[in-house]
Amino acid sequence: MSSATRYRTVTVDGLSIFYREAGPPDAPVLLLLHGFPSSSRMFEPLIERLADRFRLVAPDYPGFGHSDAPDPGTFAYTFDRLAEVMAHFAAAVGIERHLLYVQDYGGPVGFRMARAAPDRLTGLIVQNAVAHDVGLGPLWEVRRAYWRDRAGHEAAVRDNFLSLDAARTRHVGSDPEPERYDPDLWTDEHAFLSRPGQAEIQLDLFHDYRTNVASYPAWQDWLRRTRPRLLVLWGRYDTSFQVAEVEAYRADVPEAEAYVLDGGHFVMDTRADEVAALVRGFATTGH
């Protein structure tokens, strides 16, 4: 029964944080940090394939999934704050050392955590998460304009970022076989984004994304200096984050393992078996 997923909550900084957990409690830990606008649910394919060997823990950030979503007037939706809550979450559930898997928003949350407590890190898995300007595609022109002038570009970002069409594009991207994608993937996410108060939460957090881009040089410097065990997995059909990012990570950490897979931004949508096999191999060699 240790491999069966448990759906739990824990109080962190006064917030109810939901998380999924599976695997033997004394096994090596994989801490799984999700992307936008997903939740711990995105890791279900990995959890069900790896829980025989690892303890997998996947939380929902404040404002996402089944975790509390406090009003932006009382909670600062910034990546600094999310990283702080996730670090406190890890301590609350008894995680001391862990292999960190980051996707999309998980990247900026995870890089902050790793730099703040590098001794806790046994390795880093990056899946379609950017730490270099070269990784940001043409879609980011509208988003950069929003950072410069929030009021003047909010309507464009809502369409570029929060619409049902944007939700579908995040998953399918430029994949020549769109029939491989379950429409529930993006309709469920769009339903989440349509909940009362969600647009305000996500617009606040995305406005803070500019701080991630400003932090790229520091993250790159950390990668080059510390050379963590690094596995990079990339869905080549991602239209938001460019495949050139893979080589940028390799330049920072020449020893990194890197694989470009025939999938989209959420590569486990269609390539869960491949991802799980690569993660299993990487995680096993590190313990």
Secondary structure by P-SEA (a helix, b strand, c coil): cccbbbbbcccccccccccccccccccbbbbbbbccccccccaaaaaaacccccbbbbbbccccccccccccccccccaaaaaaaaaaaaaaacccccbbbbccaaaaaaaaaaaaccccccbbbbcccccccccccccaaaaaaaaacccccaaaaaaacccaaaaaaaacccccccccccccccaaaaaaaaccaaaaaaaaaaaaaaaaaaaaaaaaaaaaacccbbbbbbcccccccccaaaaaaaaacccbbbbbcccccccccccaaaaaaaaaaaaaaac
